[in-house]
Amino acid sequence: MPDKHQAVIEILVSVKTITRLKHGCMHCEIYEEYGNGQEILYIEKWQTKEDMYNHIRSNLYLRVLNAIELGNKPPEVCFHEDSETMGIGLIEAIRVESTVEQD
């Protein structure tokens, strides 16, 4: 569905523009695959784990999650830290922790 694909791209571009200006953001890019799959690769690189966690807790990051919801298939989410790689469970853990702290 091209309309959903375009909506995802527009959301991620809006996030990228703001994210690049955030403290600790070293890199934020979007890559698209053309052809049948039309897969999207969204990459962020942060100076510290704390900077990344703060970003994931932010309302801005909700846009990334909304873009994921629009996808045609489940996302492949990876967080690389030195020799460790984590998945979407890290987002859930950070956001749940944030909700508990706000209460």
C-alpha distances in whole Angstrom, upper triangle without the diagonal:
4,6,6,6,9,10,11,13,15,16,17,19,21,22,23,25,27,27,29,31,32,35,35,32,32,29,25,23,19,18,15,14,13,12,11,11,10,12,14,17,19,23,26,29,32,36,37,35,37,34,31,32,33,29,28,30,29,27,25,24,22,20,19,19,16,14,14,14,10,10,8,12,15,16,19,22,25,28,31,34,37,37,35,31,29,26,24,27,29,27,28,31,31,30,32,35,34,34,37,39,38,39
4,6,5,6,9,10,10,12,14,15,16,18,20,21,22,25,25,27,29,30,34,34,30,31,27,23,21,17,16,13,13,11,12,11,11,9,12,13,16,18,22,24,28,31,35,36,35,36,34,31,32,32,29,27,30,28,26,24,23,22,19,18,19,17,14,15,15,11,11,11,14,17,17,20,22,25,28,30,34,36,37,35,31,30,27,25,29,30,27,29,32,32,30,33,36,34,34,38,39,38,40
4,5,5,6,9,10,10,12,14,15,17,19,20,21,23,24,26,28,29,33,33,29,30,27,23,21,17,17,15,16,15,15,15,14,12,14,14,18,18,22,24,28,31,34,35,34,35,33,30,31,31,27,26,28,27,24,22,22,20,17,17,18,15,12,14,14,10,11,12,15,18,18,21,23,26,28,31,34,37,38,36,32,31,27,25,28,29,27,28,31,31,29,31,34,33,33,36,37,36,38
4,5,5,6,9,10,11,12,14,15,17,18,20,22,22,24,27,27,31,31,27,28,25,21,19,16,16,14,15,15,15,14,13,11,12,12,15,16,20,22,26,28,32,33,31,32,30,27,28,28,25,23,25,24,22,20,19,17,14,14,14,12,9,11,10,6,7,8,12,14,14,18,19,23,25,28,31,34,35,33,29,27,24,21,25,26,23,24,28,27,25,28,31,29,29,33,34,33,35
4,5,5,6,9,10,11,12,14,16,16,19,21,21,22,25,26,29,29,25,26,23,19,16,13,12,10,11,11,12,12,10,8,9,9,12,13,17,20,23,26,30,31,30,31,29,26,27,27,24,23,25,24,22,20,18,18,14,13,14,13,9,11,11,8,7,9,12,14,13,16,18,21,23,26,29,32,33,31,27,26,23,21,24,25,23,24,28,27,26,28,31,30,30,34,35,34,36
4,5,5,6,9,10,10,12,14,15,17,19,20,21,24,25,28,28,25,26,22,19,16,13,13,11,13,12,14,15,14,10,11,11,14,14,18,20,24,26,30,31,31,31,29,26,27,27,24,23,25,24,22,19,18,18,14,14,16,13,10,13,14,10,11,12,15,17,16,19,20,23,25,27,31,33,34,32,29,28,25,23,26,27,24,26,29,28,27,30,32,30,31,34,35,34,36
4,5,5,6,9,10,11,12,14,16,17,18,20,22,23,27,27,24,25,22,18,16,13,15,13,15,16,17,17,16,13,13,12,15,14,18,19,23,25,29,30,29,30,27,24,25,25,22,21,23,21,18,16,16,15,11,12,13,10,8,11,11,8,10,12,15,17,16,19,19,22,24,27,30,33,34,32,29,27,24,21,25,25,22,23,27,26,24,27,29,27,28,31,32,31,33
4,5,5,6,9,10,11,12,14,16,16,18,21,21,24,24,21,22,19,15,14,11,12,11,13,15,16,16,14,11,11,9,11,11,14,16,20,22,26,27,26,27,24,21,22,23,19,18,20,19,17,14,13,13,9,9,10,8,5,8,9,7,8,11,13,14,12,15,15,18,20,23,26,29,30,28,25,23,20,18,21,22,19,21,24,23,21,24,27,25,26,29,30,29,31
4,5,5,6,9,10,10,12,15,15,16,19,20,23,23,20,21,17,14,11,8,9,9,12,13,16,16,14,11,11,8,10,10,13,15,19,21,25,26,26,27,24,21,23,23,19,19,21,20,18,15,15,15,11,10,13,11,8,11,13,10,11,13,15,16,14,16,17,19,21,23,26,29,30,28,25,24,21,20,23,23,20,23,26,25,23,27,29,27,28,31,32,31,33
4,6,5,6,9,10,11,13,14,16,18,19,23,23,20,21,18,14,13,11,13,12,15,16,19,20,18,14,14,12,13,12,15,16,20,22,26,27,27,27,24,22,23,23,19,19,21,19,17,14,14,14,10,11,13,12,9,12,14,12,13,16,18,19,17,19,19,22,23,25,28,31,32,31,28,26,24,22,25,25,22,24,27,25,23,27,29,27,27,31,31,30,32
4,6,5,6,9,10,11,12,14,16,17,21,21,18,20,17,14,13,11,13,14,17,18,21,21,19,16,15,12,13,11,14,15,18,20,24,25,24,24,21,19,20,20,16,16,17,15,13,10,11,10,6,7,10,8,6,10,12,10,12,15,17,17,15,18,17,20,21,23,26,29,31,29,25,24,21,19,22,22,18,20,23,22,20,23,25,23,23,27,27,26,29
4,5,5,6,9,10,10,12,15,15,18,19,15,17,14,10,9,7,10,11,15,17,20,20,18,15,13,10,10,8,10,11,15,17,20,22,21,22,19,17,18,18,14,14,17,15,14,10,10,11,7,6,10,10,7,10,12,12,12,16,17,17,14,16,15,17,18,20,23,26,27,25,23,21,19,17,21,20,17,19,22,20,19,23,24,22,24,27,27,26,29
4,5,5,6,9,10,11,13,15,18,19,15,16,13,10,9,8,11,12,16,17,20,22,20,16,15,12,12,10,12,12,16,18,21,23,23,23,20,18,20,20,16,17,19,17,16,12,12,14,10,10,14,13,11,14,16,15,15,19,20,20,18,19,18,20,20,22,24,27,29,28,25,24,22,21,24,23,20,23,25,23,22,26,27,25,26,30,29,28,31
4,6,5,7,9,10,12,13,17,18,15,17,15,11,11,11,14,16,19,21,24,25,23,19,18,15,15,12,14,14,17,18,21,23,23,23,19,18,20,18,15,16,17,14,13,9,11,12,9,10,13,12,11,14,16,15,17,20,22,22,19,21,20,21,21,24,26,29,31,29,27,25,23,21,24,23,20,22,25,22,21,24,26,23,24,28,27,26,29
4,5,5,6,9,10,11,14,15,12,14,12,9,10,10,14,16,19,22,25,25,23,20,18,14,14,10,11,11,14,15,18,19,19,19,16,14,16,15,11,12,14,11,10,7,8,10,7,7,11,11,10,13,15,15,16,20,21,20,17,19,17,18,18,20,22,25,27,26,23,22,20,18,21,20,16,19,21,19,18,21,22,20,21,25,24,23,26
4,5,5,6,9,10,13,14,10,12,9,6,7,8,12,14,18,20,24,25,22,19,17,14,12,9,9,9,12,13,16,18,18,19,15,14,16,16,12,13,16,14,14,10,10,13,10,10,13,14,12,15,18,17,18,21,22,21,18,19,17,18,17,19,21,24,26,25,22,22,20,19,22,20,18,21,23,20,20,24,24,22,24,27,26,26,29
4,6,6,7,10,13,14,11,13,11,9,9,11,14,17,21,23,26,28,25,22,20,17,16,13,13,12,14,15,18,20,21,20,17,16,19,17,14,16,18,15,15,11,12,15,12,13,16,17,15,18,20,20,21,24,25,25,22,22,21,21,21,22,24,26,29,28,26,25,24,23,26,24,21,24,26,23,22,26,26,24,26,29,28,27,30
4,6,5,7,11,12,10,13,12,10,12,13,17,20,23,26,29,30,28,24,23,19,18,14,14,12,14,14,16,18,19,18,14,14,16,14,11,13,15,12,12,8,10,13,11,12,16,16,16,18,20,21,22,26,26,25,22,23,21,21,20,22,23,26,29,27,26,24,24,22,24,22,19,22,24,21,20,23,24,21,23,26,25,23,27
4,5,5,9,9,7,9,9,7,10,12,16,19,22,25,28,29,26,24,21,18,16,12,11,9,10,10,13,14,15,15,11,11,13,12,8,11,13,11,12,8,9,12,11,11,14,16,15,17,20,20,21,25,25,23,20,20,18,18,17,18,19,22,25,24,22,21,20,19,22,19,17,20,21,18,18,21,21,19,21,24,23,22,26
4,6,8,9,6,7,7,6,9,12,16,19,22,25,28,30,27,24,22,18,16,13,11,9,10,10,12,15,16,16,12,12,15,14,11,14,16,14,15,12,13,16,15,14,18,19,18,20,23,23,23,27,27,26,22,22,20,19,18,19,20,22,25,24,23,22,22,22,24,21,19,23,24,21,21,25,24,22,25,28,26,26,29
4,7,9,7,9,10,10,13,16,19,22,26,28,32,33,31,28,26,22,20,16,15,12,13,12,13,15,17,16,12,13,16,14,12,15,16,14,15,12,14,17,16,16,20,21,20,22,25,25,26,30,30,29,25,25,23,22,21,21,22,24,27,27,25,25,25,24,26,23,21,24,25,22,22,25,25,22,25,27,25,25,28
4,6,6,9,10,11,14,17,20,24,27,30,33,34,31,29,26,22,20,17,15,11,11,10,11,12,14,13,9,10,12,10,8,12,13,11,13,11,12,15,15,15,18,20,20,21,24,25,26,29,29,28,24,24,21,21,19,20,20,22,25,24,23,23,23,22,24,20,18,22,22,18,18,22,21,19,21,24,22,21,25
4,6,9,11,12,16,19,23,26,29,32,36,37,34,31,29,25,22,19,16,13,12,9,9,10,12,11,7,10,12,10,9,13,14,13,15,14,14,18,18,18,21,23,23,24,27,28,29,32,32,30,26,26,22,21,19,19,18,21,24,23,23,23,23,23,24,21,19,22,22,18,19,22,21,19,22,24,21,21,25
4,6,9,11,15,18,21,25,28,31,34,36,33,30,27,24,21,17,14,11,9,6,5,7,9,9,6,8,11,10,9,13,14,14,17,15,15,19,19,18,20,23,23,23,26,28,28,31,31,28,25,24,20,19,16,16,15,17,20,20,20,20,21,21,22,19,18,21,21,17,19,22,21,19,22,24,22,23,26
4,6,7,11,15,18,21,24,27,31,32,29,27,24,20,17,14,11,7,6,5,6,9,11,11,8,8,12,11,9,12,15,14,16,14,13,17,17,15,18,21,20,21,24,25,25,28,28,26,22,21,18,17,15,15,15,17,20,20,19,19,20,20,22,18,17,21,21,18,19,22,22,20,23,25,24,24,28
4,7,10,14,17,20,23,27,30,32,29,26,23,20,17,14,11,8,5,5,6,10,12,13,10,10,14,14,13,15,18,17,20,17,16,20,19,18,21,23,22,22,26,27,26,29,28,27,23,22,19,17,15,14,14,16,19,19,19,19,20,21,23,20,19,23,23,20,22,25,24,23,26,28,27,27,31
4,7,10,13,17,20,23,26,28,25,22,20,16,13,11,8,5,5,7,9,12,14,16,12,12,15,16,13,15,18,17,19,16,15,19,18,16,19,21,19,20,23,24,23,26,26,24,20,19,17,15,14,14,15,17,19,19,18,19,19,20,22,20,19,23,23,21,22,25,25,24,27,29,28,28,32
4,7,10,14,17,20,24,25,22,19,17,13,11,8,6,4,6,9,12,14,15,17,13,12,15,15,12,14,17,16,17,14,13,16,14,12,16,17,16,16,20,20,20,23,23,21,18,17,15,15,14,15,16,18,21,20,18,19,18,18,21,19,17,21,22,20,20,24,24,23,25,28,27,27,31
4,7,10,14,16,20,22,19,16,14,10,8,6,5,7,9,12,15,18,19,20,17,15,18,19,15,16,20,18,19,16,15,17,15,13,16,17,15,16,19,19,18,21,21,20,17,16,15,15,15,16,18,20,22,22,19,20,19,19,22,20,19,22,24,22,23,26,27,26,28,31,30,30,33
4,7,10,13,16,18,16,13,11,7,6,5,6,9,12,15,19,21,21,23,20,17,20,21,17,17,21,20,20,16,15,17,14,12,15,16,12,13,17,16,15,17,18,18,14,15,14,15,16,17,20,22,24,23,20,20,19,18,22,21,19,22,25,23,23,27,28,26,28,31,31,31,34
4,7,10,13,15,13,10,8,6,5,6,8,12,14,18,21,23,23,25,23,20,23,24,20,20,24,23,23,20,18,20,17,14,17,18,14,15,18,17,15,17,17,18,14,14,15,15,17,18,21,23,24,24,21,21,19,19,23,23,21,24,27,26,26,29,30,29,31,34,34,34,37
4,6,10,12,10,7,6,5,6,9,12,15,18,22,25,27,26,28,26,23,26,27,23,22,26,25,25,21,20,21,18,16,18,18,14,14,17,15,13,15,15,17,14,14,16,17,19,21,24,26,27,26,23,23,21,21,24,24,23,26,28,27,27,30,32,31,33,36,36,36,39
4,7,9,7,5,5,6,8,12,14,18,21,24,28,29,29,31,29,26,28,29,26,25,29,28,28,25,23,24,21,18,20,20,16,16,19,17,14,14,15,16,15,15,17,18,21,22,25,27,27,27,23,24,22,22,25,26,25,27,30,30,29,32,34,34,35,38,39,39,41
4,7,7,5,8,9,12,15,18,21,24,28,31,33,32,35,32,29,31,33,29,28,32,31,30,27,25,26,23,21,22,22,18,18,20,18,15,15,16,19,17,18,20,22,25,26,29,31,31,30,27,27,25,25,29,29,28,30,33,33,32,35,37,37,38,41,42,42,44
4,6,6,9,12,14,18,21,24,27,31,34,36,35,37,35,32,34,35,32,31,34,33,32,30,28,28,25,23,24,24,20,20,21,19,16,15,16,19,18,19,22,23,27,28,31,33,33,32,29,29,26,26,30,31,30,32,35,35,34,37,39,39,40,43,44,44,46
4,6,9,12,15,18,22,25,28,32,35,36,35,38,36,32,34,36,32,31,34,33,32,30,28,28,25,23,23,23,19,19,20,17,14,12,14,17,17,18,21,23,26,28,32,34,33,32,28,28,25,25,29,30,29,30,34,34,33,36,38,38,39,42,43,43,45
4,5,9,12,15,18,22,25,28,32,33,32,34,32,29,30,32,29,27,30,30,29,27,25,24,22,20,20,20,16,15,17,15,11,10,10,13,13,14,17,19,23,25,28,30,30,28,25,24,22,21,25,26,25,27,30,30,30,32,35,35,35,38,40,39,41
4,7,10,13,16,20,23,26,30,31,30,32,30,27,29,30,27,25,28,28,27,24,22,22,20,17,18,18,14,14,16,13,11,10,11,14,13,14,17,19,22,24,28,30,30,28,25,24,22,21,25,26,24,26,29,29,29,31,34,33,34,37,38,38,40
4,7,10,13,17,20,23,27,28,27,29,27,24,25,27,24,22,25,25,25,22,20,20,18,15,16,16,13,12,14,12,9,10,10,11,10,11,13,15,18,20,24,26,26,25,21,21,18,18,21,22,21,23,26,26,26,28,30,30,31,34,35,35,37
4,6,10,13,17,20,24,25,24,26,24,21,22,24,20,19,22,22,22,19,17,17,15,12,14,14,11,10,13,12,9,11,11,12,10,10,12,14,16,18,22,24,25,23,20,19,17,16,20,20,19,21,24,24,23,26,28,28,29,32,33,32,35
4,6,10,13,17,20,21,21,23,21,18,20,21,18,17,21,21,21,18,16,17,15,12,14,15,12,11,15,14,12,14,13,13,10,9,10,11,13,15,18,20,21,20,17,17,15,15,18,18,17,20,22,22,22,25,27,26,28,31,31,31,34
4,7,10,14,17,18,18,20,17,14,17,18,15,14,18,17,18,15,12,14,13,9,12,13,11,10,14,14,13,16,15,14,11,10,10,11,12,14,17,19,21,19,16,16,14,14,17,16,15,18,20,19,19,23,24,23,25,28,28,28,31
4,7,10,14,15,15,17,15,12,15,16,13,13,17,17,18,15,13,16,14,11,14,16,14,13,17,18,16,19,18,17,13,12,10,10,10,11,14,16,18,17,14,14,14,14,17,16,15,18,20,18,19,22,23,22,25,27,27,28,31
4,7,10,12,12,14,11,9,12,13,10,11,15,14,16,13,11,15,14,11,14,17,15,15,19,20,19,22,21,19,15,14,12,11,9,11,12,15,17,16,14,14,14,14,17,15,14,17,18,16,17,21,21,20,23,25,25,25,29
4,7,9,10,12,10,8,12,13,11,12,16,16,18,16,14,18,17,15,17,20,19,18,22,23,22,25,24,22,18,17,14,12,10,9,10,12,15,15,14,14,15,16,18,15,15,19,19,17,19,22,22,21,24,26,25,26,29
4,6,7,9,6,6,9,10,9,11,14,14,17,15,14,18,18,16,18,21,20,20,24,25,25,28,27,24,21,19,16,14,11,11,10,12,16,15,15,15,16,17,18,15,15,18,18,15,17,21,20,19,22,24,23,24,27
4,7,9,7,8,11,12,12,14,16,17,20,18,17,21,21,20,22,25,24,24,27,29,28,31,30,28,24,22,19,17,13,12,11,12,16,16,16,17,19,20,21,17,18,21,20,17,20,23,21,20,24,25,23,25,28
4,5,5,6,9,10,11,13,14,16,19,18,17,20,22,20,21,24,24,24,27,29,29,32,30,27,24,22,19,16,12,12,10,11,15,14,15,15,17,18,19,15,16,19,17,15,17,20,18,18,21,22,20,22,26
4,5,5,6,9,10,10,12,14,18,17,15,18,20,18,19,23,23,22,25,27,27,30,28,25,22,20,16,14,10,10,8,11,14,12,13,13,15,15,15,12,12,15,14,11,14,17,15,15,18,19,18,20,23
4,5,5,6,9,10,10,12,16,16,15,18,20,18,19,23,23,23,25,28,28,31,30,27,24,22,19,17,13,14,12,15,17,16,16,15,17,17,17,13,13,16,14,11,13,16,13,13,16,17,15,17,20
4,6,5,6,9,10,11,14,14,13,16,18,16,18,21,21,21,24,26,26,30,29,26,23,22,18,17,13,14,13,16,19,17,17,16,18,17,18,14,14,17,16,12,14,17,15,14,17,19,17,18,22
4,5,5,6,9,10,13,12,10,14,15,13,15,18,18,18,21,23,23,26,25,22,19,18,14,13,10,11,11,14,17,15,14,13,14,14,15,11,10,14,13,10,12,15,14,13,16,18,17,18,22
4,5,5,6,9,12,12,10,13,15,14,14,18,19,18,20,23,23,27,25,22,19,19,15,14,11,13,13,16,18,16,15,13,14,13,13,9,9,11,10,7,9,12,10,9,13,15,13,15,18
4,6,5,6,10,10,10,12,15,14,15,18,19,19,21,24,24,28,27,24,21,21,18,17,15,16,16,19,22,19,19,17,17,16,16,13,11,13,13,9,10,13,11,9,12,14,13,13,17
4,5,5,8,8,6,10,11,11,12,15,16,16,19,21,21,25,24,22,19,19,16,15,13,16,16,19,22,20,18,16,16,15,16,13,10,13,14,10,10,14,13,11,14,17,15,15,19
4,6,8,8,5,8,10,9,10,13,14,14,16,18,19,23,22,19,16,16,13,13,12,15,15,19,21,18,16,14,13,11,12,10,7,9,10,7,7,11,11,9,12,15,14,15,18
4,7,8,7,8,12,11,11,14,16,16,17,20,21,25,24,21,19,19,16,17,15,18,18,22,24,21,19,17,16,14,14,11,8,10,10,7,5,9,9,6,9,11,11,11,14
4,5,5,7,10,11,11,13,15,16,17,20,21,25,25,22,20,21,18,19,17,20,20,24,26,24,22,19,18,16,17,14,11,13,14,10,9,12,12,9,11,14,13,12,15
4,5,5,7,10,10,11,13,15,16,18,20,23,24,22,20,21,19,20,19,22,23,27,29,26,24,22,20,17,18,17,13,14,16,13,10,13,14,11,12,15,15,13,16
4,5,6,8,9,10,12,14,15,16,18,22,22,21,19,20,17,19,18,21,22,26,28,25,23,21,19,17,19,17,14,15,17,14,12,16,17,14,15,19,18,17,20
4,5,5,7,9,10,11,13,15,16,20,20,18,15,16,14,15,15,18,19,23,25,22,20,17,16,13,15,13,10,12,14,12,10,14,15,13,14,17,17,16,19
4,5,5,6,9,10,10,13,15,18,18,17,15,17,15,17,17,21,22,26,27,25,22,19,17,14,15,15,11,12,14,13,10,13,15,13,13,17,17,16,19
4,5,5,6,9,10,11,13,17,17,16,15,17,15,18,18,21,23,27,28,26,23,21,18,15,18,17,13,15,18,16,14,17,19,17,17,21,21,20,22
4,5,5,6,9,10,11,15,15,14,11,13,11,14,15,18,20,24,25,22,19,17,15,12,15,14,11,13,16,15,13,16,18,17,18,21,22,21,23
4,5,5,6,9,10,14,14,12,10,12,11,14,15,19,21,25,25,23,19,17,14,10,13,13,9,11,14,13,11,14,17,15,16,19,20,20,22
4,5,5,7,9,13,13,13,12,15,14,17,19,22,25,28,29,26,23,20,17,14,16,17,13,14,17,17,14,17,19,18,18,21,23,21,23
4,5,5,7,11,12,11,10,13,13,16,18,21,24,27,28,25,22,20,17,14,17,18,14,16,19,18,17,19,22,21,21,24,25,24,27
4,5,5,9,9,8,7,10,10,13,16,19,22,25,26,23,19,17,14,11,14,15,12,14,17,17,15,18,21,20,20,24,25,24,26
4,6,8,9,8,9,12,13,17,19,22,25,29,29,26,22,20,16,13,15,17,14,14,18,18,16,18,21,21,20,23,25,24,26
4,7,9,10,10,14,15,18,21,24,27,31,31,28,25,22,19,16,19,20,17,18,22,22,20,22,25,24,24,27,29,27,29
4,5,7,7,11,13,16,19,22,26,29,29,26,23,20,17,15,18,19,17,18,22,22,21,23,26,25,25,28,30,29,31
4,7,9,12,15,18,22,25,28,31,31,28,24,22,19,17,20,22,20,21,24,25,24,25,28,28,28,31,33,33,34
4,6,9,12,16,19,22,26,28,28,25,21,19,16,14,17,19,18,19,22,23,22,24,27,27,27,30,32,32,33
4,7,9,13,16,19,23,26,25,22,18,16,12,10,13,16,15,15,18,20,19,20,23,24,24,27,29,29,30
4,6,10,13,16,19,22,22,19,15,13,10,9,12,14,13,14,17,18,18,20,22,22,23,26,27,28,30
4,7,10,13,16,19,18,16,12,11,8,8,11,13,12,14,17,18,18,20,22,23,24,26,28,29,31
4,7,10,13,16,16,14,10,8,5,5,9,9,9,12,14,14,15,17,19,20,21,24,25,26,28
4,6,10,13,13,10,6,6,5,7,10,9,10,13,14,14,16,18,19,20,22,24,25,26,29
4,7,10,11,8,5,5,6,8,10,8,9,13,13,13,15,17,18,18,21,23,23,25,27
4,6,7,6,4,7,9,12,13,11,13,16,16,15,18,20,20,21,24,25,25,27,30
4,6,5,6,8,11,14,15,12,14,17,16,15,19,21,20,21,24,25,24,27,29
4,6,8,11,15,18,18,16,18,21,20,19,22,24,23,24,27,28,28,30,33
4,7,10,14,17,18,16,19,21,20,20,23,25,24,26,29,29,29,32,34
4,7,10,14,14,12,15,17,16,17,20,21,21,22,25,26,26,29,31
4,7,11,11,10,13,15,15,15,18,20,20,21,24,25,26,28,30
4,7,7,7,9,12,11,12,15,16,17,18,21,22,23,25,27
4,5,6,8,10,11,12,14,15,16,18,20,21,22,24,26
4,5,5,7,9,10,11,13,14,16,17,19,20,22,23
4,5,5,6,9,10,11,12,14,15,17,18,20,22
4,5,5,6,9,10,11,12,14,15,17,18,20
4,5,5,6,8,10,10,12,14,15,17,19
4,6,5,6,8,10,11,12,14,15,17
4,6,5,6,9,10,11,12,14,16
4,6,5,6,9,10,11,12,15
4,5,5,6,9,10,11,13
4,5,5,6,9,10,11
4,5,5,6,9,10
4,5,5,6,9
4,5,5,7
4,5,5
4,6
4
